[in-house]
Amino acid sequence: MFVKNQRLRGQQLVRRYKKIYQIADEIDISEKMILKHWELEKRLAKQLRESTEDTRWNTFEKCYTELFLEIDWLNREIGTSDGTSPQKKYMVWPLLLGHDIEKIYEIGSGKGELINYLVNQGYTCKGTEITHERGKKHVPDHSRLSWEYQMAFILINLRQKETMMQLYRTK
């Protein structure tokens, strides 16, 4: 990681990494782990850039699966720094959405924290992710929650009436 043309190392690098990924201070992250993440990201980014239209989906799914398997702390620790409960973090969403909608479709559901909260508030939801290492793996099964695994930009192209908003309403 670079800041103002200076290469960060040691605890300075660890503090910056934890801040970017919102990882709690008490979580053990080392410089070696961060450098492993950096090298893997560079290698995977090269594979993604070199993918063709015919191989793109498989390449993206493979690369993101490898990322979340190899850098397993991303799924485990991202977002742990603020300690805010999902109830408190997302309580405004039902007020914004109202209860007269039939379905909520979330693009890029991550660990599924928001969509799981919305299901528990009575909404019927569909989440999307690019790899099975995200999404459904992290939330309990629920009859009002389903999942799709594909790239969001392909999904948007196939669903012309839908917007690129992360969360949208349909009647």
N, C-alpha and C positions, 0 to 999 in steps of 0.2 A: 504494500500500500504506500502511496506517495502523497505527501502533503507539502505544498510549496516547494517542490523539487528536492525535498529531503526524504530519504528512505526511512520509514519507521521500523524499529526493531524492538524486541523485548517487551516489557510491560506497556510501553507506549503503543505498540502495535496491538497488543491484546486489548487494551482499553478502547482503542478506536474500533476494533472489530466488534467488540461487545456492544458498543454504542450503536453501530450501524445495524447490527442484527438484533438489537434489543435483548441481549442476553444478560441475565442477572449477574451481578458482581461475584456472588458466591459460587457460580458455576466454574468448574476447572477447565479453562481453555488455554492451551499453550501456543507459543510461537510456532512450534513444529506442526501443530494441528492446522494453524492458519496457513502456513506455507504449503501444506499438503492440499488444502482447499484451493489455494491460488493455482498451483500446478495442475490440478485436476480441471479447474475451470478453464484454464488456457487450452488444455488438450481437447476438452469437450467442445469449447467454442469453435475450435478449428474444424472438428468433425461436423458441427452444425452448419458452418459457413460452406463447407464442401459438399453438403448434401444436395441432391438434385430434386426436382419437383416430384419425381417418382419415388424417391427414397426418403423424402423429408419427414413424413410422419413417423416412420419406423426409427429413423435416426434420432429425432427429438425424443421420442418415448424411451429409447435405449439410453441416450445421454442423461436425461433427467432421472431415470431410474438408477443409473450408476452413481450420479451425484448424490442422491438421497440415501443410497445404500452405503457408499464409501464415506460420506461426510454425515454420518448418522446423527450427529449433534444438531444439525440444522432442523430436523423434524422434532427432536426432543427439547431443544432449548430456545429456539427463536421465540421472541415475544415474552420471555419470562421476567424481564427486568422491571416492569411496572407493577406486577402483582395484582392488577385490577381483575376482578371476577368478570366472566362474560356477561352476567346479569347487569352489572354496572356499566361495563364497556359498551354494550349494545342496546341498552334500554330505550334509546331514542328511536331505533329503527321501527318498532311497531307504530309509534306515533307518526313517523314520516310515511310509512306504507299504508296505514289504515288496515281495516280488516275486510274490505270489500273486494280484495283481489283473489284470483283463483290460484295463481302459481307464481313462485319466485324462482328465477334462474340465475345462479351465481357463476360467473366466469372466473376461474382461478381461485378455487375454494381453499387452497392451502391445507391446513390441518382441519378445516371444517368447523372452526369455532363459531363463526357468525351464522352459518347455515344451520348448524345444530341448535343454536339458540333460537333461531326463527322457527324451526320445526317444533321446538318445545313451547313456543308461543302460539301454536295452532296452525301455522302456515304449511302448505304443501310446497316442497322445494326440490329443485334439481341442482346438483353441484357439478362442476366440471374441473378436471385436472388433467395434466399431461402424462402423469405416471401413477401407477397403482401404489407407489410409495407415499402418496399424499392422499388427501380426501378421505374416502370411506374407511381406510385403515385406521383412522384416528378418532372416529366418532361411532357411537352405538348405532346399530340397525334401527330403523324406524320406518313404519309403513308409509309415512308421508315424505320420505326422503329417498331420492334415487340419484344415481351418479352416471356421468358420461366421462370417458377418458379419451380426449383428443385435444388437438391444438386449438386454442381459442380463435385464432385468425382464420383457420379453415372453417370452424364452426360458424363464425360470423358470415363468411362468404356463402355458406350453404343456407343460412337463415336470413335472407335479405330484409325481412321486416323487423329484425331484432337489431338493437344498437350495441355499441361497444361499451356501454356502461357496465360496470362490474355487477351491478344488481339492477334488475328492472322488473317492471310489473307487466303482466298480461291479463286480459279479461277472458 
